[in-house]
């Protein structure tokens, strides 16, 4: 059974000019192509997961309190990056 929205769209499409019809056709083709790309990308991802080449979607990692308490080490002298650059010269 066709929904009321589809029925209205089909009725409106019947009264389109040739130019309007071509615009509508291009729009629908673009949307179909975009959806096909999304479908093929998700199918590829699923195949890679099935073959063990990718991991399935994992939930985001929770922040560890260990990382929240991290503090940089204070050193005496010039920055380490400066020391490395000087030694490379």
C-alpha positions in Angstrom: 0.0 0.0 0.0 1.3 3.4 -0.9 1.5 6.0 1.9 -0.3 9.3 1.7 3.0 11.2 1.2 4.1 9.0 -1.7 0.7 9.5 -3.3 0.9 13.3 -3.1 4.5 13.2 -4.5 3.4 11.0 -7.4 0.5 13.4 -8.1 2.7 16.4 -8.0 5.3 14.7 -10.2 2.7 14.1 -12.9 2.3 17.9 -13.3 6.0 18.7 -13.6 7.5 20.3 -16.7 10.2 18.5 -18.5 12.9 20.7 -16.9 11.5 20.2 -13.4 11.3 16.4 -14.1 14.9 16.3 -15.1 15.9 18.2 -12.0 14.0 15.8 -9.8 15.5 12.8 -11.6 19.0 14.1 -11.1 18.3 14.7 -7.4 16.9 11.2 -6.9 19.9 9.6 -8.7 22.4 11.6 -6.6 20.6 10.5 -3.4 20.5 6.9 -4.6 24.2 7.0 -5.5 25.1 8.4 -2.0 23.1 5.7 -0.3 24.7 3.1 -2.4 28.2 4.4 -1.4 27.1 4.3 2.3 25.7 0.8 1.9 28.9 -0.5 0.2 31.1 1.1 2.8 29.2 -0.5 5.6 29.2 -3.8 3.8 33.0 -3.6 3.3 33.4 -2.8 7.0 31.3 -5.7 8.0 33.3 -8.1 5.8 36.6 -6.8 7.3 35.1 -7.4 10.8 34.0 -10.9 9.8 37.4 -11.7 8.5 39.0 -10.4 11.7 40.9 -7.6 10.0 38.9 -4.9 11.9 37.5 -4.9 15.4 33.8 -4.5 15.8 32.7 -1.1 17.1 33.8 -0.8 20.7 32.3 1.6 23.2 34.3 4.7 23.9 37.0 4.2 26.5 36.3 5.7 29.9 38.8 8.2 31.3 41.1 6.6 33.8 41.8 8.4 37.0 45.5 7.5 36.3 45.5 9.9 33.4 43.6 12.6 35.2 46.3 12.7 37.9 49.2 12.8 35.4 51.7 15.7 35.9 54.6 16.4 33.6 58.1 15.8 35.1 60.0 19.0 35.8 63.7 18.9 34.7 66.6 21.3 35.2 68.2 22.9 32.3 67.0 23.6 28.7 64.0 21.8 27.3 64.7 18.3 26.1 63.6 19.2 22.5 66.2 21.9 22.4 68.9 19.5 23.6 68.0 17.0 21.0 68.1 19.6 18.2 71.5 20.8 19.4 72.9 17.2 19.5 71.7 16.6 15.9 73.7 19.6 14.5 
